Amino acid sequence: MTRHVWIHDGRKADAASLTAILSAARADKMRRLGELRLAIQAEAADDADARALHKATKKRLREIDRELRKLDAHLRKVGAASRKASRERDRTILTYARAYGGGQIGEREIKQFDKLFHFGKRSATKADGLSSFHCKFTSRGFGERRANRSRTYKPGEAVRHLRYIIRASAREPGVDGLVSNISQDPDEFAGFFAALEDLEAHDRANANVYMSLVLSLPHELTPAGREQILRDACALFAEHDLPYAGVLHAPDPRGDQRNFHAHVMFSLRPCVIDGLGRYAFATDKSSDLNDESFIEPFRHKVADILNAAMARENHPRRFTALSDADRGLEPRSKRSGKSTPGEKHWQRKQEDLARMQQERAALLQRQATLQRLRGAVTRIAAEPEQDRRALIAGYASRARTNLASKAAELRATAVRRAVLLRQLTHDTHAAARTRLQSLTERLQNAEPRARQPLPEPQAQPVLHRPPVTRDPERRRAIAAAARSLRQTAFPPIVRTATGFAIAQGFTSQHVDIDRFEAEAIIQRIHARKWEATLTALKRHVEGSARSPFVASEGRPKLDPYSLDMRLRDAYWAAYPSRDMQTLLEGLRRDWQVREEAQRREQKKVALAKAAADAELRSRADRIIARAETLVEQGKWPGANDMPLAAVGVIAKAIIKGQFAMRMIGSDAYLYCESEALRSIAGKLEASPTGRNALVALGKLTADRPIDRKALPLAWTLPLPRAARSTESPPEPSRPGPSRGRGGHER
């Protein structure tokens, strides 16, 4: 927990003296209040009769108003009965609208219709044309116990409540929405309220710590208009020197979209902000502001502020701080037309439960569909394997027969063409032209027999090396197949008993290569492509930044989606082979050794980093302690708590890598991240001892590299030898490893 330094009349005050000071101030205040109470009681004795008469008069007026309202209600009932009798005499048939479902249109259908077309709700306006608004004060302090049926106050509640109201997810978009006289930086609020809670802990056992205000705002206004209302309302606290922090909240996504409101957190102890981290609290608290004498006028002033804002933006609705009874309206309970937070929570839980039940029903339906599909696949896979093999063998036999007959037809056609060409050379030109035309027409009209597709065989056949062919057509076809194979980076091949072959499932994509796979040139290219595939897989594993293996039991398996598409097909084709399994086993062992070495190195670096950070923090603490000693001994002229706080801030910035220094000759070159750090360092530069403390802290960064992008601000601090104080904090020893922002090693 942060240690706060308390000063009273220019002297430090410990816990005991601080409690005594607050007790004395409280006793003096109680004495003055007692004298004032006696004077008021003496003056009020003469006015007792007048007040009793006034009270009786108001009571009689309320009874008369109540009788008039009852009479008016009775007259309305008589008028309604008269109109009903008149309609019955006219015997008019009335037809009422019905809902599309057959029932009468009710509140549920109207809500659904409004939600469908995004119709907003109308704001509540009473018979006098005015609207009420929500303005609730809540006090929180150490006196909140279970005995008085309230939530027990726990240490740190003030800071937690502050963080709750200024959270980014609840604030209204479009404006800053943050109004405070403490600071413009939300991070300063937590330090202020932590110091306030620490101070109140030394006061009475049931001391009040903070006050909370919730104020409803008109939804018709713009965000800037609502922010101005918050500023005007908070100005009422500033008139009494009360510290406050207010924030605008947008409506909850699941609630009423008109519920724009503001939260204000303030203290009843007057305070003056005296610089960064310095707060001048009053010894007396404005406890008289926590009753009707302040709250009632405050509500009327807020009503005037709301009406002025509505008038500025030309909205007709107006607000009043009077109750329904004071306005001559029928009183109603606070619960009427509203629901408690518990009821809202229960309603939302019911909505969530209904939505989850719908999602569960959809998930069960999907699981049932997948189960049916799984059963169908299981039945198909359970069919006899022998039947499929016999069917494939029949298809292959018919295909070979069709290919042989087609080859014979092609050879016979070639012979006929040669005979016809020889005959044409001996005929006359006219006869040759006539015969050639007739033969051409016959050849064009002749339709070749449809070639049946060759099914993929289940098992790779054993290759038989054919003799070297002398057919030029076949040699050209083999050369074309070899050229196509060379252009394929990673063909999907498998190793067979006599060489290599295109894998099953890929033969339709490589028909020519599969046709001549028994040729020697095709086998040589296959062997080179096989080695290239294994080498590419090895380089892929060695160059991966993270593990390329898929978590599985048994044989190692690579993540196929991390591979190139061409290499992926070759990997799947070659995965069952012994060469591929041997390669993957070795690569997995190498990868495990590599990961273990990386883990050891990371652990070593983390330990070194922790040790260096601890050493740097320890040396910075020694410098801060030395500076505090100089202040206590009076050897730092003109020093107070502000320089000590500045030394602590600079030390934290150095540990986080936000401040650095370089010594060149008698000059110090300083670098920092923000203007705030530059201003704090300037406070230390104002005195010789402060400069020496700044230089001692800066020397902790002597061996650390400076990132000018992270530390954009730079300036020079001349340090003449004559100006150096002998009462400087101790020089730091040699620092640890060089580290950058956040303490990470560079």
Rosetta blueprint (number, residue, H / E / L):
1 M L
2 T L
3 R L
4 H L
5 V L
6 W E
7 I E
8 H E
9 D L
10 G L
11 R E
12 K E
13 A E
14 D L
15 A H
16 A H
17 S H
18 L H
19 T H
20 A H
21 I H
22 L H
23 S H
24 A H
25 A H
26 R H
27 A H
28 D H
29 K H
30 M H
31 R H
32 R H
33 L H
34 G H
35 E H
36 L H
37 R H
38 L H
39 A H
40 I H
41 Q H
42 A H
43 E H
44 A H
45 A H
46 D H
47 D L
48 A H
49 D H
50 A H
51 R H
52 A H
53 L H
54 H H
55 K H
56 A H
57 T H
58 K H
59 K H
60 R H
61 L H
62 R H
63 E H
64 I H
65 D H
66 R H
67 E H
68 L H
69 R H
70 K H
71 L H
72 D H
73 A H
74 H H
75 L H
76 R H
77 K H
78 V H
79 G H
80 A H
81 A H
82 S H
83 R H
84 K H
85 A H
86 S H
87 R H
88 E H
89 R H
90 D H
91 R L
92 T L
93 I L
94 L L
95 T L
96 Y L
97 A L
98 R L
99 A L
100 Y L
101 G L
102 G L
103 G L
104 Q L
105 I L
106 G L
107 E H
108 R H
109 E H
110 I H
111 K H
112 Q H
113 F H
114 D H
115 K H
116 L H
117 F H
118 H L
119 F L
120 G L
121 K L
122 R L
123 S L
124 A L
125 T L
126 K L
127 A L
128 D L
129 G L
130 L E
131 S E
132 S L
133 F L
134 H L
135 C E
136 K E
137 F E
138 T E
139 S E
140 R E
141 G E
142 F L
143 G L
144 E L
145 R L
146 R H
147 A H
148 N H
149 R L
150 S L
151 R L
152 T L
153 Y L
154 K L
155 P L
156 G L
157 E H
158 A H
159 V H
160 R H
161 H H
162 L H
163 R H
164 Y H
165 I H
166 I L
167 R L
168 A L
169 S L
170 A L
171 R E
172 E L
173 P L
174 G L
175 V L
176 D L
177 G L
178 L E
179 V E
180 S E
181 N L
182 I L
183 S L
184 Q L
185 D L
186 P H
187 D H
188 E H
189 F H
190 A H
191 G H
192 F H
193 F H
194 A H
195 A H
196 L H
197 E H
198 D H
199 L H
200 E H
201 A L
202 H L
203 D L
204 R L
205 A L
206 N L
207 A L
208 N E
209 V E
210 Y E
211 M E
212 S E
213 L E
214 V E
215 L E
216 S E
217 L L
218 P L
219 H L
220 E L
221 L L
222 T L
223 P H
224 A H
225 G H
226 R H
227 E H
228 Q H
229 I H
230 L H
231 R H
232 D H
233 A H
234 C H
235 A H
236 L H
237 F H
238 A H
239 E L
240 H L
241 D L
242 L L
243 P L
244 Y E
245 A E
246 G E
247 V E
248 L E
249 H E
250 A L
251 P L
252 D L
253 P L
254 R L
255 G L
256 D L
257 Q L
258 R L
259 N L
260 F L
261 H E
262 A E
263 H E
264 V E
265 M E
266 F E
267 S L
268 L L
269 R L
270 P L
271 C E
272 V E
273 I E
274 D L
275 G L
276 L L
277 G L
278 R L
279 Y E
280 A E
281 F E
282 A L
283 T L
284 D L
285 K L
286 S L
287 S H
288 D H
289 L H
290 N L
291 D L
292 E H
293 S H
294 F H
295 I H
296 E H
297 P H
298 F H
299 R H
300 H H
301 K H
302 V H
303 A H
304 D H
305 I H
306 L H
307 N H
308 A H
309 A H
310 M H
311 A H
312 R H
313 E L
314 N L
315 H L
316 P L
317 R L
318 R E
319 F E
320 T L
321 A L
322 L L
323 S L
324 D L
325 A L
326 D L
327 R L
328 G L
329 L L
330 E L
331 P L
332 R L
333 S L
334 K L
335 R L
336 S L
337 G L
338 K L
339 S L
340 T L
341 P H
342 G H
343 E H
344 K H
345 H H
346 W H
347 Q H
348 R H
349 K H
350 Q H
351 E H
352 D H
353 L H
354 A H
355 R H
356 M H
357 Q H
358 Q H
359 E H
360 R H
361 A H
362 A H
363 L H
364 L H
365 Q H
366 R H
367 Q H
368 A H
369 T H
370 L H
371 Q H
372 R H
373 L H
374 R H
375 G H
376 A H
377 V H
378 T H
379 R H
380 I H
381 A H
382 A L
383 E L
384 P L
385 E H
386 Q H
387 D H
388 R H
389 R H
390 A H
391 L H
392 I H
393 A H
394 G H
395 Y H
396 A H
397 S H
398 R H
399 A H
400 R H
401 T H
402 N H
403 L H
404 A H
405 S H
406 K H
407 A H
408 A H
409 E H
410 L H
411 R H
412 A H
413 T H
414 A H
415 V H
416 R H
417 R H
418 A H
419 V H
420 L H
421 L H
422 R H
423 Q H
424 L H
425 T H
426 H H
427 D L
428 T L
429 H H
430 A H
431 A H
432 A H
433 R H
434 T H
435 R H
436 L H
437 Q H
438 S H
439 L H
440 T H
441 E H
442 R H
443 L H
444 Q H
445 N H
446 A L
447 E L
448 P L
449 R L
450 A L
451 R L
452 Q L
453 P L
454 L L
455 P L
456 E L
457 P L
458 Q L
459 A L
460 Q L
461 P L
462 V L
463 L L
464 H L
465 R L
466 P L
467 P L
468 V L
469 T L
470 R L
471 D L
472 P H
473 E H
474 R H
475 R H
476 R H
477 A H
478 I H
479 A H
480 A H
481 A H
482 A H
483 R H
484 S H
485 L H
486 R H
487 Q H
488 T L
489 A L
490 F L
491 P L
492 P L
493 I E
494 V E
495 R E
496 T L
497 A L
498 T L
499 G L
500 F E
501 A E
502 I E
503 A L
504 Q L
505 G L
506 F L
507 T L
508 S L
509 Q L
510 H L
511 V H
512 D H
513 I H
514 D H
515 R H
516 F L
517 E L
518 A L
519 E L
520 A H
521 I H
522 I H
523 Q H
524 R H
525 I H
526 H H
527 A H
528 R H
529 K H
530 W H
531 E H
532 A H
533 T H
534 L H
535 T H
536 A H
537 L H
538 K H
539 R H
540 H H
541 V H
542 E H
543 G L
544 S L
545 A L
546 R L
547 S L
548 P L
549 F E
550 V L
551 A L
552 S L
553 E L
554 G L
555 R L
556 P L
557 K L
558 L E
559 D L
560 P H
561 Y H
562 S H
563 L L
564 D L
565 M H
566 R H
567 L H
568 R H
569 D H
570 A H
571 Y H
572 W H
573 A H
574 A H
575 Y L
576 P L
577 S L
578 R H
579 D H
580 M H
581 Q H
582 T H
583 L H
584 L H
585 E H
586 G H
587 L H
588 R H
589 R H
590 D H
591 W H
592 Q H
593 V H
594 R H
595 E H
596 E H
597 A H
598 Q H
599 R H
600 R H
601 E H
602 Q H
603 K H
604 K H
605 V H
606 A H
607 L H
608 A H
609 K H
610 A H
611 A H
612 A H
613 D H
614 A H
615 E H
616 L H
617 R H
618 S H
619 R H
620 A H
621 D H
622 R H
623 I H
624 I H
625 A H
626 R H
627 A H
628 E H
629 T H
630 L H
631 V H
632 E H
633 Q L
634 G L
635 K L
636 W L
637 P L
638 G L
639 A L
640 N L
641 D H
642 M H
643 P H
644 L H
645 A H
646 A H
647 V H
648 G H
649 V H
650 I H
651 A H
652 K H
653 A H
654 I H
655 I H
656 K L
657 G L
658 Q L
659 F E
660 A E
661 M E
662 R E
663 M E
664 I E
665 G L
666 S L
667 D E
668 A E
669 Y E
670 L E
671 Y E
672 C E
673 E L
674 S L
675 E H
676 A H
677 L H
678 R H
679 S H
680 I H
681 A H
682 G H
683 K H
684 L H
685 E H
686 A L
687 S L
688 P H
689 T H
690 G H
691 R H
692 N H
693 A H
694 L H
695 V H
696 A H
697 L H
698 G H
699 K H
700 L H
701 T H
702 A L
703 D L
704 R L
705 P L
706 I L
707 D L
708 R L
709 K L
710 A L
711 L L
712 P L
713 L E
714 A E
715 W E
716 T E
717 L E
718 P E
719 L L
720 P L
721 R H
722 A H
723 A H
724 R L
725 S L
726 T L
727 E L
728 S L
729 P L
730 P L
731 E L
732 P L
733 S L
734 R L
735 P L
736 G L
737 P L
738 S L
739 R E
740 G L
741 R H
742 G H
743 G H
744 H L
745 E E
746 R L
